[in-house]
């Protein structure tokens, strides 16, 4: 099983388990996350391709820089937040991405939570 958790604005020390906690700051009590981390692999060094949600999500899904996909801004309701441009719905489902690759290998995939990559459903 693969469980990928992306938490916007999660600060160092916000969780209740090492290395995300310290003696000085005990963090939020997260017993279920602690148990999950203890029974699996926890990756602790990572970078994102963008400091905002839509570009960082598309880069995680596709492995590409957000500007290569044309997602360089925050999208809400299929438009950039400044209203200047619509999301290219024709391109996104054609790109190789982690969920499609896993499904092709027999895995079931799901997304729970914030999406920010448009309103159209891709099957």
Secondary structure, DSSP 8 states (H G I E B T S, - for coil): -------TT--TT-SSSTTS--SS------HHHHHHHHTS--------S-SSHHHHHHHHHHSS-HHHHT--S-EETTEETTSS-B--HHHHTTS--HHHHHHHTT------S---S-S----
